[in-house]
Amino acid sequence: MTTQQSLSNSPVRTPDSNQTLILQGRWLKVARIGWLVLATSAVALFVLGVPLRYQELISPCLGETCPANQLTPEAIAQLPAIGITLSGYATLMISFSTILLVVFGTVGLLIFWLRSNEWIALSSSLWLITFGATLWEGEVRAVAATYPELQLPVAFLILLGGTILLHLFFFIFPNGRFVPEWTRRLWLITVLIFTFVTIADLRPGREALYEEFVPLWMLMFLVSIGTQIYRYRSVSGPNERQQTKWVISALFITFLGLSSLFLVWVLLPNNRDLGFEGALAEIIPGVIGTFSFSVIPLGISFSILRYRLWDIDIIIRRTVQYGVITAVLLLVYFGSVTLLQSALTGVTDSQSPIVIVISTLLIAALFNPLRRRVQNFIDRRFFRRKYDAAQILAQFAQTAQDEVDMENLSAVLISVVEESLKPETVTLWLKRRVS
């Protein structure tokens, strides 16, 4: 990562905000013990909740308020139409939560095993495990509903993974330090507010207050993202910027995945006619959400552990390029289907499958030209230096094919290296053939 600084019995502050905060001595022992207690508790509560959650999901929802993903009798009656049983539905929904816990937990445990002496690695690994155990909340909520004496531990676990450690991660990433310094006080205030709200929600007869503070949660999340932008632009060094790119790229991919639900539920007004209701209305978000959120721990692991092995700039370019291409092609596809179907319906009073064929052929014809245009635009706009270097090398390749004079070719080669790589000095050595 970056330059490391030791921490014996208390944090030592230095003017260099790029130094990674290291734990040593009794602070390291206390942190590791606390990590083990909290991580083990999170996994234990999740495992305890799996059979309880299963019994919950195979029971019909008969009241006005029901646990998340529990089906009504009408929705249960539709299950055979999609080729699934009620027990299969319950198993599928639990598998989504289990996959998240396995992915988040494995990455968190790996980070803890390799870098537990670094504060950012220790806190982020604990966040990954608690967040993975409580993201869908169904299993741990089932534990709280069955065992009232465990309501406080469950509520604290959800608060820890979904608010305290989540905001902490984005405030201190990538070196474990609060930058700017005032974000430390802001984070502590947030922790106190949401701790009070969580405890107040547990009191009998009190209505849920947490929903009223969701805007505050969103505001704090945006502030933490804003501090990451500030650090990237004004504080972080080259290595830390690469780490930040990995995390932001993972968040962007997750955002794209979750945004696809908007396409299904909003841009397709006839989603009920297509069968996206009942059990499918629970399964589809589960599938998309599970695989979208699974990208986050992978990005964090690459960032903290092995970020030097991959060129994140290439991945960002490909993600942006194909994200834009996909969005444009989807709009063209659905737009062409809608317009052509409307035109044919006005003429023949019926819908035709030819529209789907024509739209598919149109997409196939547009893909390569659109890809080239989008790639050139993104390279010119966001990766100008690499774009210019690529253009210079392409021109040199063309020149090398036509130039036969070695001195002229050597001069062009030196010019290309200076212009594309911008080194301090350039020396060209040519080996003479001995006849």
Helices and strands as residue ranges (DSSP letters): E 4-5, E 20-21, H 25-57, H 73-77, G 79-82, H 86-115, H 119-134, H 138-146, G 148-150, H 151-159, I 160-164, H 165-172, H 182-201, G 210-213, H 214-230, I 231-235, H 238-262, I 263-267, H 280-293, H 295-304, G 307-309, H 312-348, H 354-382, H 384-402, H 406-421
